[in-house]
Amino acid sequence: MAELTSAKKPRRTRQPTEKYTDEPDWSAREQELYQMALENSKLETKLATLSDRPIPDAPVFRPTAAQFRDPLRYVASIRREAEPFGICKIVPPRGWKVESAVDWNSTKKFATKRQRLHELGEGQPFGDGREYTLEEYRRMADAFYARRIAKYPDLKGDALLKRLEEDYWAIVDQVREKLDVEYGNDIDVNEFWSGFPRGVDIDQLSDKNLPQSVEDPSYVKQSGWNLNNTARWPGSLLRRHDAPLPGVTQPWLYMGMLFATFPWHNEDNYFESINYHHTGAPKQWYGIPGSEAARFEDVVRRFHKQRLLEVPDLLHRINLQISPAKLAALEVPIHRICQNPGEFVVTFPQAFHGGFSYGFNCGEAVNFATPDWVQHARVANERYRRSGRLAVISHDRLMFTLRANEGRDTIDGQARTILREELRRLVVEDLKLRDAAYASGVRDISKLCTPPANKTDVINIAATTYDDKRICIACQHTCFLSAVGCECSKKDIVCLRHVAYSCQCPNSMKYMIEWESRDALEALLKELDAELGPLPKKRGRDLPIPGGAQVAEDRGLDPPPSLEEQARMASALATPRLPGTTAGPL
C-alpha cells in the first residue's frame, strides 16, 4: 500500500461577501420613476376603497322668460353661485325651441377622430377616424349603441345610464376591455352646418330687438342664446373680434356616439364657454372650478410624470381622461351634470371639464367673455408665456381694443377697473423694458423707420394676419407695443423680456421696433393714472413682471450669449429690416 503523505494544500482565497440588495443598478432617473410607480400603485389600492364616493351635482338654473332675454347678463347674475362649481346647466324657459338648421340629408362628409378608450388614461394622441355623412354616422352610432346595451336588456332610463357610466370608467381607468369609438369633433359651421339660424348683423343684436315672446319663430335667430350670436352679443368682450375664429368666436358642431369623449381641458385664454345640446342621447359632464385648477394639474403631474416628460403640453392636447372617482378621492372638488337635448352647459374661466356621450347626439359650442373674464385673461397670458404656448387671441391687442371701445361697449364697474389696471401694467412694463434694452445697446431706429400703427377699433383679418408675423420666438407672445429684431434675420423677433434670447449677435446689431411711440404710451399712462389714481408709492413705476424670470427655465432655452461671445460675432451693421412691414394701420 502506498504511503499516505500529509502534503499541505494551498489555502483557498476567501471571496468577500457582497451586501444583499434588491435594488437594481438603475440611474437616478430610473430610480425616481420606480419610486413614483410604487407610490402610485399604493395610492391606486387606497383609491379602490374610496371609489364609491358619489360625485355631487353641479347647479341647474331655470331662468324666467324675462331673465332669458340677455344671456350674458343672466350668466353674470348666477356667477357667484355657479362659478365655484366650474360648470352649470341652464334650462331654457317653456316655449324655447330650436328648429335645427343642420342639413340632415346632406351628402357632405365630415372627418372623425378615432378614440381608443383604453388609452385615454395614458393621454395617447387620437388617430384619424373614417369620414361620414350625417346619416352614415347616425347609423354607425346607433348600431354600436344597440350592440352595447343588448348586454343589459332589463335596464332602462337612469339605471341604464348609471351602468354605462360604470362601463366607461372601467374601460378608461382599469382597461377592462379594448374599445374604439369615433368622434366628430370641431366641425366648422362655416364649412358644414350650424344647428342655429344665421345672418343677423352685429348692430341688430340686442335684447331690445327681440320679439316679446320666446315662442316667436324669429326669437331664436335674434337671440344671444343662438351660439352664432353669443360672442358678438352686447357685453361680450369678443364683440369687436371681426376676424373669424372657429371654435372661439364662431361655434363648432359636435357629432357624438356612445362613449365618444371630450377629455379634460379648460378653454383657450381661459374664456368661458357655452354648449347647447341639439338632439340625441344625453351627455355626461364633469367639472372642476377654475380656483382648483392647480390641484387638478398636481394630480396629472403625480400620475403622469413620465408622460409629461415626453409631452410637456399634455393637457393642451386634450386627450387625457382621469376618472372623477380618483379626483374626488384625492380631494379635487368635482361635480357632474347630465345634459339633455334643449339644455345649455356653461363653463367658467379656467375651469377644467370633460365627459362623454351616452349615444348618438349633436351638440354645438362657442366661447364668450364677460367683463369678469379680464382678471383671468392676465393669468392665462402669463401662463402661456411661461410655457411657450401661442394664444388664440393676442392678449395685448384685445386689451387695447377693449380700451378703444369703452365708450360704446358694455364694460363698467370693477371689470373696467381691472381692464385699466392691466393696461397700465402692460404700458409700464413696456416702457421699463424699452429703457433697459436701449441701455444694453439695442438701437433706437424710431426716427429712421416707422412700422404700421396699431388699429384698435376692431380686430379684423388684416390685424390678425399681421399679428401672426410678430410672434416672439422665445415665448410665443404676440408683440403689440414693441419688439426687438436683429440684422441676422428678416423675420425673427423677440418680446422685450427676451432680448438676450433672440440670437447670438451683439446687441449693437439689434434694433427696437416701436408700434406705439413713447409719447403715445406716456399719454395713455397719464389718462390711466387719472382714472385709477397713482400707483402705490412703494412700487412706483416698478411693476412686477409675472413669471418673467421663469420663462427661460420653463422653456428650456439655452443660456444667453456672453459679452465675449457677442463680441466675437460682431459684424458690420446693415440697414434695419422690419419683419412683416406693410402699409397702413393694423
C-alpha positions as CSV (number, residue, x, y, z in Angstrom):
1,M,0.0,0.0,0.0
2,A,1.3,3.3,-0.9
3,E,2.2,5.6,2.0
4,L,-0.1,8.5,2.6
5,T,1.6,11.8,2.6
6,S,0.5,14.8,4.6
7,A,1.4,17.4,2.0
8,K,-0.1,20.8,2.8
9,K,-2.8,22.1,0.4
10,P,-2.8,25.7,-0.7
11,R,-5.4,27.7,1.3
12,R,-8.4,28.8,-0.8
13,T,-8.8,32.6,-1.0
14,R,-12.0,33.7,0.7
15,Q,-14.2,35.8,-1.6
16,P,-15.5,38.9,0.1
17,T,-19.2,38.8,0.8
18,E,-21.5,41.2,-1.0
19,K,-24.1,43.1,0.8
20,Y,-27.5,41.9,-0.4
21,T,-29.7,44.5,-2.1
22,D,-32.9,44.1,-4.0
23,E,-32.3,47.5,-5.8
24,P,-31.2,47.1,-9.4
25,D,-28.4,49.2,-10.8
26,W,-30.6,52.0,-12.1
27,S,-29.8,55.5,-12.9
28,A,-31.2,58.2,-10.6
29,R,-33.9,59.0,-13.2
30,E,-35.0,55.3,-13.4
31,Q,-35.0,55.0,-9.6
32,E,-37.2,58.1,-9.4
33,L,-39.7,56.7,-11.9
34,Y,-39.7,53.3,-10.0
35,Q,-40.4,55.1,-6.7
36,M,-43.1,57.1,-8.3
37,A,-44.7,54.0,-9.8
38,L,-44.6,52.3,-6.4
39,E,-46.2,55.2,-4.7
40,N,-48.9,55.5,-7.4
41,S,-49.6,51.7,-7.0
42,K,-50.1,52.1,-3.3
43,L,-52.4,55.1,-3.9
44,E,-54.4,53.2,-6.5
45,T,-55.0,50.5,-3.9
46,K,-56.2,53.1,-1.5
47,L,-58.4,54.8,-4.1
48,A,-60.1,51.5,-4.8
49,T,-61.7,51.7,-1.3
50,L,-62.8,55.3,-1.9
51,S,-64.1,54.9,-5.5
52,D,-67.8,54.6,-4.4
53,R,-68.0,58.1,-3.2
54,P,-70.9,59.8,-5.0
55,I,-70.0,62.8,-7.2
56,P,-72.3,65.7,-6.3
57,D,-74.3,67.5,-9.0
58,A,-73.5,71.0,-10.3
59,P,-76.3,73.5,-10.1
60,V,-79.1,73.8,-12.5
61,F,-80.7,77.1,-13.3
62,R,-84.1,77.8,-14.9
63,P,-84.4,81.5,-16.0
64,T,-87.7,83.1,-16.5
65,A,-88.6,84.4,-19.9
66,A,-87.6,87.9,-18.8
67,Q,-84.2,86.8,-17.4
68,F,-83.6,84.7,-20.6
69,R,-83.6,87.7,-22.9
70,D,-80.0,88.6,-22.2
71,P,-77.7,85.6,-21.9
72,L,-74.6,87.5,-20.7
73,R,-76.5,89.5,-18.1
74,Y,-78.1,86.2,-16.9
75,V,-74.7,84.4,-16.6
76,A,-73.4,87.4,-14.7
77,S,-76.4,87.2,-12.3
78,I,-75.7,83.5,-11.4
79,R,-71.9,83.7,-11.5
80,R,-71.4,84.0,-7.7
81,E,-73.5,80.9,-7.1
82,A,-72.3,78.8,-10.2
83,E,-68.6,79.6,-10.7
84,P,-67.5,77.7,-7.5
85,F,-68.7,74.5,-9.3
86,G,-66.8,75.2,-12.6
87,I,-69.8,74.3,-14.7
88,C,-73.6,74.7,-14.5
89,K,-76.7,73.7,-16.5
90,I,-79.2,76.2,-17.8
91,V,-82.7,75.0,-18.8
92,P,-84.5,77.5,-21.1
93,P,-88.0,78.7,-20.3
94,R,-91.1,77.0,-21.7
95,G,-91.6,77.8,-25.3
96,W,-87.9,77.9,-26.4
97,K,-87.5,75.7,-29.4
98,V,-84.6,75.4,-31.9
99,E,-85.6,74.2,-35.3
100,S,-82.3,72.5,-36.2
101,A,-80.6,74.2,-39.2
102,V,-78.4,71.2,-39.7
103,D,-79.0,69.6,-43.1
104,W,-79.5,66.0,-42.1
105,N,-79.9,64.9,-45.7
106,S,-76.6,66.4,-46.8
107,T,-74.1,64.1,-48.7
108,K,-71.1,66.2,-47.4
109,K,-68.8,64.1,-45.3
110,F,-67.0,65.2,-42.1
111,A,-63.9,63.8,-40.5
112,T,-63.8,62.0,-37.2
113,K,-61.2,61.1,-34.6
114,R,-60.6,57.5,-33.6
115,Q,-60.5,57.3,-29.8
116,R,-59.1,54.3,-28.1
117,L,-60.9,54.4,-24.8
118,H,-58.4,52.0,-23.2
119,E,-55.6,54.5,-23.9
120,L,-57.4,57.7,-22.7
121,G,-55.9,57.2,-19.2
122,E,-52.4,57.4,-20.8
123,G,-53.0,60.6,-22.8
124,Q,-52.2,58.9,-26.1
125,P,-53.0,61.0,-29.3
126,F,-56.1,60.3,-31.3
127,G,-55.8,58.9,-34.7
128,D,-57.9,59.7,-37.7
129,G,-61.3,58.0,-38.0
130,R,-63.4,57.5,-41.0
131,E,-65.3,60.2,-42.9
132,Y,-69.1,60.1,-42.7
133,T,-72.2,61.8,-43.9
134,L,-74.6,62.7,-41.1
135,E,-76.8,59.7,-41.9
136,E,-73.9,57.3,-42.1
137,Y,-72.6,58.4,-38.8
138,R,-76.0,58.1,-37.2
139,R,-76.5,54.6,-38.5
140,M,-73.0,53.6,-37.3
141,A,-73.5,55.1,-33.8
142,D,-77.0,53.6,-33.4
143,A,-75.7,50.1,-34.4
144,F,-72.8,50.4,-31.9
145,Y,-75.2,51.5,-29.1
146,A,-77.6,48.6,-29.8
147,R,-74.9,46.1,-29.6
148,R,-73.7,47.5,-26.3
149,I,-77.0,47.8,-24.4
150,A,-78.0,44.3,-25.6
151,K,-76.0,43.2,-22.6
152,Y,-78.5,44.9,-20.3
153,P,-82.0,44.1,-21.5
154,D,-83.6,44.8,-18.2
155,L,-82.1,48.3,-17.6
156,K,-83.8,51.4,-18.7
157,G,-83.6,55.2,-18.0
158,D,-81.3,56.3,-15.2
159,A,-80.4,52.8,-14.3
160,L,-79.0,52.2,-17.8
161,L,-77.1,55.4,-17.8
162,K,-75.5,54.5,-14.5
163,R,-74.4,51.2,-15.8
164,L,-73.0,52.7,-19.0
165,E,-71.1,55.3,-16.9
166,E,-69.6,52.4,-14.9
167,D,-68.6,50.6,-18.1
168,Y,-67.0,53.7,-19.5
169,W,-64.7,54.2,-16.5
170,A,-63.9,50.5,-16.2
171,I,-62.5,50.8,-19.7
172,V,-60.8,54.1,-19.3
173,D,-59.4,53.7,-15.8
174,Q,-59.0,50.0,-15.4
175,V,-58.7,48.8,-19.1
176,R,-61.3,46.1,-18.6
177,E,-61.5,45.8,-22.4
178,K,-60.2,47.4,-25.5
179,L,-62.7,49.6,-27.3
180,D,-62.5,52.2,-30.1
181,V,-65.1,54.9,-30.9
182,E,-65.2,57.7,-33.5
183,Y,-66.0,61.3,-32.5
184,G,-67.0,64.0,-34.9
185,N,-65.5,67.0,-33.0
186,D,-64.6,70.5,-34.0
187,I,-66.8,70.6,-37.1
188,D,-66.5,74.1,-38.6
189,V,-70.0,75.6,-39.0
190,N,-68.7,77.8,-41.9
191,E,-67.8,74.8,-43.9
192,F,-70.6,72.5,-42.8
193,W,-73.6,73.4,-40.7
194,S,-74.8,75.1,-37.6
195,G,-77.8,74.0,-35.7
196,F,-78.8,77.6,-35.2
197,P,-80.0,80.1,-37.9
198,R,-77.5,82.7,-39.0
199,G,-77.4,86.1,-40.7
200,V,-78.0,88.7,-38.0
201,D,-75.9,91.9,-38.3
202,I,-74.0,92.8,-35.1
203,D,-75.7,96.2,-34.8
204,Q,-79.1,94.3,-34.6
205,L,-78.1,92.1,-31.7
206,S,-79.8,93.4,-28.6
207,D,-82.5,92.2,-26.2
208,K,-84.4,95.3,-27.2
209,N,-84.8,93.9,-30.7
210,L,-86.1,90.5,-29.6
211,P,-89.7,89.6,-30.0
212,Q,-91.6,89.7,-26.8
213,S,-92.5,86.0,-26.7
214,V,-89.8,83.3,-26.6
215,E,-92.2,81.2,-28.7
216,D,-92.0,83.7,-31.6
217,P,-90.4,81.9,-34.7
218,S,-87.8,84.7,-35.1
219,Y,-86.8,84.7,-31.4
220,V,-84.0,82.1,-31.8
221,K,-82.5,83.8,-34.8
222,Q,-82.2,87.1,-32.9
223,S,-81.3,85.7,-29.5
224,G,-78.0,85.8,-27.7
225,W,-78.5,82.1,-26.9
226,N,-78.1,81.4,-30.6
227,L,-74.5,80.5,-30.5
228,N,-73.8,82.3,-33.7
229,N,-74.6,85.5,-31.9
230,T,-73.2,84.9,-28.4
231,A,-69.6,86.1,-28.8
232,R,-71.0,89.3,-30.6
233,W,-73.7,90.0,-28.1
234,P,-73.6,93.3,-26.2
235,G,-71.5,92.9,-23.1
236,S,-69.2,90.3,-24.7
237,L,-65.6,91.3,-24.7
238,L,-65.1,89.4,-28.0
239,R,-67.7,91.6,-29.7
240,R,-65.1,93.5,-31.7
241,H,-63.2,90.5,-32.9
242,D,-64.4,90.5,-36.5
243,A,-61.9,88.1,-37.8
244,P,-63.5,84.6,-37.9
245,L,-62.1,82.3,-35.3
246,P,-63.8,78.9,-35.5
247,G,-64.4,77.3,-32.1
248,V,-63.8,80.6,-30.3
249,T,-65.9,83.4,-31.7
250,Q,-67.8,81.1,-34.1
251,P,-69.2,77.8,-32.9
252,W,-68.1,74.3,-33.6
253,L,-70.5,71.4,-34.1
254,Y,-70.0,68.0,-32.4
255,M,-71.3,64.6,-33.5
256,G,-71.1,62.0,-30.8
257,M,-71.8,58.4,-30.2
258,L,-71.8,56.1,-27.1
259,F,-68.6,56.8,-25.2
260,A,-67.3,59.5,-27.6
261,T,-65.2,61.5,-25.3
262,F,-64.3,65.2,-24.7
263,P,-61.2,64.8,-22.4
264,W,-60.2,67.1,-19.5
265,H,-59.3,70.6,-20.6
266,N,-60.0,74.3,-20.0
267,E,-60.8,76.8,-22.7
268,D,-58.3,78.8,-24.7
269,N,-57.2,82.0,-23.0
270,Y,-59.4,80.8,-20.0
271,F,-62.5,82.0,-21.8
272,E,-66.0,81.0,-20.7
273,S,-67.9,78.5,-23.0
274,I,-71.5,77.6,-23.7
275,N,-72.6,74.3,-25.1
276,Y,-76.0,73.5,-26.5
277,H,-77.4,70.0,-26.9
278,H,-79.4,69.9,-30.2
279,T,-80.6,66.3,-30.3
280,G,-79.9,62.7,-29.3
281,A,-78.7,60.9,-26.3
282,P,-77.5,62.7,-23.1
283,K,-74.0,63.9,-22.4
284,Q,-72.3,63.3,-19.2
285,W,-70.2,66.3,-17.9
286,Y,-67.7,66.6,-15.1
287,G,-66.4,70.0,-13.9
288,I,-63.6,71.4,-11.6
289,P,-63.7,75.1,-10.7
290,G,-61.0,77.3,-12.1
291,S,-60.0,78.1,-8.5
292,E,-58.9,74.5,-8.1
293,A,-57.2,74.1,-11.5
294,A,-53.8,73.9,-9.9
295,R,-54.9,71.0,-7.7
296,F,-56.1,69.1,-10.8
297,E,-52.8,69.8,-12.5
298,D,-51.0,68.4,-9.5
299,V,-52.8,65.1,-9.9
300,V,-51.9,65.0,-13.5
301,R,-48.2,65.6,-12.6
302,R,-48.4,62.9,-9.9
303,F,-49.8,60.2,-12.1
304,H,-48.4,61.1,-15.5
305,K,-44.9,62.4,-14.7
306,Q,-43.2,60.2,-17.3
307,R,-45.8,61.1,-20.0
308,L,-45.3,64.8,-19.2
309,L,-41.6,64.5,-19.7
310,E,-42.4,63.2,-23.2
311,V,-45.2,65.6,-23.9
312,P,-44.9,68.7,-21.7
313,D,-48.1,70.3,-23.1
314,L,-50.1,67.1,-22.4
315,L,-53.2,68.9,-21.1
316,H,-53.2,71.2,-24.1
317,R,-53.5,68.2,-26.4
318,I,-57.0,67.3,-24.9
319,N,-56.5,63.6,-25.0
320,L,-56.2,62.6,-21.3
321,Q,-59.0,61.3,-19.2
322,I,-59.0,60.8,-15.4
323,S,-61.9,59.3,-13.5
324,P,-63.9,61.6,-11.3
325,A,-63.7,58.9,-8.5
326,K,-59.9,59.2,-8.5
327,L,-60.1,63.0,-8.5
328,A,-62.7,63.1,-5.7
329,A,-60.6,60.6,-3.6
330,L,-57.6,62.9,-4.0
331,E,-59.8,65.8,-2.7
332,V,-60.1,67.6,-6.0
333,P,-63.5,69.3,-5.9
334,I,-65.6,67.9,-8.8
335,H,-69.2,68.0,-9.8
336,R,-71.3,66.4,-12.5
337,I,-74.1,67.3,-15.0
338,C,-76.2,65.1,-17.3
339,Q,-77.1,67.3,-20.2
340,N,-80.2,66.5,-22.3
341,P,-81.5,67.9,-25.6
342,G,-82.6,71.5,-25.4
343,E,-80.3,72.4,-22.4
344,F,-77.2,74.6,-22.1
345,V,-74.0,73.9,-20.2
346,V,-71.8,76.9,-19.2
347,T,-68.2,76.5,-18.2
348,F,-66.4,79.3,-16.3
349,P,-62.9,80.8,-16.7
350,Q,-60.0,78.2,-16.2
351,A,-62.5,75.5,-15.1
352,F,-61.4,72.1,-16.2
353,H,-64.2,70.0,-17.8
354,G,-64.6,66.7,-19.6
355,G,-67.1,63.9,-20.2
356,F,-68.6,61.6,-22.8
357,S,-71.8,60.8,-24.7
358,Y,-74.4,58.1,-23.9
359,G,-75.2,57.6,-27.6
360,F,-75.7,59.4,-30.9
361,N,-76.1,63.1,-30.4
362,C,-75.4,66.5,-31.9
363,G,-74.1,69.5,-29.9
364,E,-72.7,72.9,-30.6
365,A,-70.3,75.1,-28.6
366,V,-68.7,78.5,-28.6
367,N,-66.6,80.7,-26.3
368,F,-67.5,84.1,-24.9
369,A,-66.0,86.5,-22.4
370,T,-67.9,88.6,-19.9
371,P,-66.2,91.7,-18.3
372,D,-65.4,89.5,-15.3
373,W,-63.1,87.5,-17.5
374,V,-60.4,90.2,-17.7
375,Q,-58.9,89.2,-14.3
376,H,-58.4,85.7,-15.7
377,A,-57.0,87.0,-19.0
378,R,-53.8,88.2,-17.5
379,V,-53.3,84.9,-15.7
380,A,-53.8,83.0,-18.9
381,N,-51.4,85.3,-20.8
382,E,-48.6,84.9,-18.3
383,R,-49.2,81.1,-18.1
384,Y,-48.9,80.8,-21.9
385,R,-45.7,82.9,-22.0
386,R,-44.1,80.7,-19.3
387,S,-44.9,77.5,-21.2
388,G,-44.3,78.9,-24.7
389,R,-47.9,78.4,-25.9
390,L,-49.3,80.6,-28.6
391,A,-52.6,82.2,-27.6
392,V,-55.5,82.1,-30.0
393,I,-56.1,85.8,-29.5
394,S,-53.4,88.4,-28.8
395,H,-53.9,89.4,-25.2
396,D,-52.4,92.8,-25.6
397,R,-54.4,93.6,-28.8
398,L,-57.6,92.6,-27.1
399,M,-56.9,94.7,-24.0
400,F,-56.2,97.8,-26.2
401,T,-59.3,97.1,-28.4
402,L,-61.4,97.0,-25.3
403,R,-60.0,100.3,-24.2
404,A,-60.8,101.8,-27.6
405,N,-64.4,100.6,-27.4
406,E,-65.0,101.5,-23.7
407,G,-67.4,104.3,-24.7
408,R,-69.7,102.1,-26.9
409,D,-69.5,98.6,-25.4
410,T,-70.8,97.4,-22.0
411,I,-67.8,97.2,-19.7
412,D,-68.1,99.1,-16.4
413,G,-67.7,98.8,-12.6
414,Q,-65.0,96.6,-11.3
415,A,-64.3,95.0,-14.7
416,R,-63.4,98.4,-16.2
417,T,-61.0,99.0,-13.3
418,I,-59.4,95.6,-13.8
419,L,-59.0,96.4,-17.6
420,R,-57.4,99.7,-16.8
421,E,-55.1,98.2,-14.3
422,E,-54.0,95.6,-16.8
423,L,-53.4,98.2,-19.5
424,R,-51.3,100.2,-17.0
425,R,-49.3,97.1,-16.2
426,L,-48.6,96.5,-19.9
427,V,-47.6,100.1,-20.6
428,V,-45.3,100.4,-17.5
429,E,-43.6,97.1,-18.3
430,D,-43.1,98.1,-21.9
431,L,-41.6,101.4,-21.1
432,K,-39.4,99.9,-18.4
433,L,-38.0,97.2,-20.7
434,R,-37.5,99.6,-23.6
435,D,-35.2,101.7,-21.3
436,A,-33.3,98.5,-20.3
437,A,-33.0,97.3,-23.9
438,Y,-31.7,100.7,-25.1
439,A,-29.2,100.8,-22.2
440,S,-27.9,97.4,-23.2
441,G,-27.0,98.7,-26.7
442,V,-30.2,97.9,-28.7
443,R,-30.5,100.6,-31.3
444,D,-33.3,103.2,-31.5
445,I,-34.4,103.5,-35.1
446,S,-37.8,105.2,-34.4
447,K,-36.6,108.3,-36.3
448,L,-35.5,106.3,-39.3
449,C,-38.2,103.7,-39.8
450,T,-41.8,103.6,-38.6
451,P,-43.8,100.4,-38.6
452,P,-47.6,100.4,-39.3
453,A,-49.6,101.8,-36.4
454,N,-51.8,99.5,-34.4
455,K,-55.5,99.7,-35.3
456,T,-57.6,99.1,-32.2
457,D,-61.2,99.9,-33.0
458,V,-61.8,96.3,-34.3
459,I,-59.8,93.1,-34.7
460,N,-60.2,92.2,-38.3
461,I,-58.4,89.7,-40.7
462,A,-55.7,92.2,-41.6
463,A,-54.9,92.7,-37.9
464,T,-54.7,89.0,-37.1
465,T,-52.6,88.3,-40.2
466,Y,-50.1,91.0,-39.2
467,D,-50.1,89.7,-35.6
468,D,-49.0,86.3,-37.0
469,K,-45.8,87.9,-38.2
470,R,-44.8,89.4,-34.9
471,I,-44.6,86.5,-32.5
472,C,-41.7,86.2,-30.0
473,I,-39.6,83.3,-31.0
474,A,-38.8,82.6,-27.3
475,C,-42.2,82.6,-25.6
476,Q,-44.7,82.8,-28.5
477,H,-46.2,86.0,-27.2
478,T,-47.7,88.3,-29.9
479,C,-45.7,91.5,-29.7
480,F,-48.0,94.5,-29.9
481,L,-46.4,97.6,-28.4
482,S,-42.8,96.9,-29.3
483,A,-40.3,94.2,-30.1
484,V,-36.6,93.7,-30.9
485,G,-35.3,92.5,-34.3
486,C,-31.7,91.8,-35.5
487,E,-29.7,92.2,-38.6
488,C,-29.2,88.5,-38.8
489,S,-32.9,87.6,-39.6
490,K,-35.5,89.1,-41.8
491,K,-38.4,87.6,-39.8
492,D,-37.4,86.6,-36.3
493,I,-38.3,89.0,-33.4
494,V,-38.5,88.7,-29.6
495,C,-40.5,90.5,-27.0
496,L,-38.7,92.8,-24.7
497,R,-38.5,90.2,-21.9
498,H,-36.3,88.0,-24.2
499,V,-33.9,90.3,-25.9
500,A,-30.9,88.2,-24.8
501,Y,-32.6,85.1,-26.4
502,S,-33.1,86.5,-29.9
503,C,-29.8,85.3,-31.3
504,Q,-26.1,85.1,-30.6
505,C,-25.4,88.5,-32.2
506,P,-24.2,91.5,-30.1
507,N,-26.9,94.0,-29.0
508,S,-25.4,96.6,-31.3
509,M,-26.8,94.6,-34.2
510,K,-30.3,94.6,-32.7
511,Y,-32.9,97.3,-33.0
512,M,-36.2,98.3,-31.4
513,I,-39.5,98.2,-33.3
514,E,-42.0,100.6,-31.8
515,W,-45.6,100.1,-32.9
516,E,-46.6,102.6,-30.2
517,S,-44.4,105.6,-29.6
518,R,-43.1,106.5,-26.2
519,D,-45.1,109.7,-26.3
520,A,-48.4,107.8,-27.1
521,L,-47.8,105.4,-24.2
522,E,-46.9,108.1,-21.7
523,A,-50.1,110.0,-22.7
524,L,-52.1,106.8,-22.1
525,L,-50.4,106.3,-18.8
526,K,-51.4,109.8,-17.7
527,E,-55.0,109.0,-18.6
528,L,-55.0,105.7,-16.7
529,D,-53.3,107.3,-13.6
530,A,-56.1,110.0,-13.6
531,E,-58.8,107.3,-13.8
532,L,-57.2,104.9,-11.3
533,G,-55.2,107.1,-9.1
534,P,-51.5,106.9,-8.6
535,L,-49.7,103.6,-8.1
536,P,-48.7,102.7,-4.5
537,K,-45.5,104.6,-3.6
538,K,-43.5,101.6,-2.5
539,R,-43.9,100.2,-6.1
540,G,-43.7,103.4,-8.1
541,R,-43.3,102.5,-11.7
542,D,-41.5,99.3,-11.0
543,L,-44.5,97.0,-11.6
544,P,-43.6,93.3,-11.4
545,I,-43.5,91.1,-14.5
546,P,-45.4,88.0,-13.5
547,G,-43.5,84.9,-14.4
548,G,-40.8,86.8,-16.3
549,A,-37.9,85.2,-14.6
550,Q,-39.3,81.8,-15.0
551,V,-39.7,81.8,-18.8
552,A,-36.2,80.8,-19.8
553,E,-36.2,77.9,-17.3
554,D,-39.6,76.7,-18.2
555,R,-38.9,76.8,-22.0
556,G,-35.6,75.0,-21.7
557,L,-33.8,77.8,-23.6
558,D,-30.0,77.9,-23.9
559,P,-28.2,80.5,-21.8
560,P,-28.0,83.9,-23.4
561,P,-24.7,84.6,-25.1
562,S,-21.9,86.2,-23.0
563,L,-20.5,89.6,-23.8
564,E,-17.3,87.8,-25.1
565,E,-19.4,85.6,-27.4
566,Q,-21.2,88.7,-28.7
567,A,-18.0,90.5,-29.3
568,R,-16.6,87.6,-31.3
569,M,-19.6,87.5,-33.5
570,A,-19.8,91.3,-34.1
571,S,-20.0,92.3,-37.7
572,A,-20.7,95.4,-39.7
573,L,-24.2,97.0,-39.2
574,A,-26.6,97.0,-42.0
575,T,-29.8,98.8,-42.7
576,P,-32.6,97.7,-40.3
577,R,-35.2,95.4,-41.8
578,L,-38.6,95.3,-40.0
579,P,-40.3,91.9,-40.1
580,G,-43.6,91.8,-41.9
581,T,-43.8,95.6,-42.7
582,T,-46.8,96.6,-44.7
583,A,-48.5,99.8,-45.5
584,G,-51.4,101.2,-43.4
585,P,-52.5,100.8,-39.8
586,L,-53.2,97.3,-38.5
